[in-house]
Amino acid sequence: WTKADTIRQLTYTTLHVLDWGTTLDIADNPDRYHENNPILGKHPSRGDANKYMAATLALNWVIAYALPHPYRDAWQSAGIALEAYCVGNNFHIGLGLAF
């Protein structure tokens, strides 16, 4: 595990937490927004969103730690790209953070 691995993992975590906050905004406003994640469904409850986001955050760390290079780099970079897209889209459509 290198310093670069740590930076990538913390970048992923920051973006995941932002995604979590916007997902909670979706949960709080089912009349205005819907979730695109098929696992959560269109209108997840706050409890379901919290369980899913906490579990996927923990699982991402476990997988990143277990993977050898260069697979770890690819895993982390793909996670960062996905979360950046989700967060960017969520802010673009007007979602806020609802912690």
Stockholm file with secondary structure:
# STOCKHOLM 1.0

chainA/1-99         WTKADTIRQLTYTTLHVLDWGTTLDIADNPDRYHENNPILGKHPSRGDANKYMAATLALNWVIAYALPHPYRDAWQSAGIALEAYCVGNNFHIGLGLAF
#=GR chainA/1-99 SS CCHHHHHHHHHHHHHHHHHHHHHHHHHHCTTTCCCCCTTTCSSCCHHHHHHHHHHHHHHHHHHHHHSCTTHHHHHHHHHHHHHHHHHHHHHHTTCCCCC
#=GC SS_cons        CCHHHHHHHHHHHHHHHHHHHHHHHHHHCTTTCCCCCTTTCSSCCHHHHHHHHHHHHHHHHHHHHHSCTTHHHHHHHHHHHHHHHHHHHHHHTTCCCCC
//
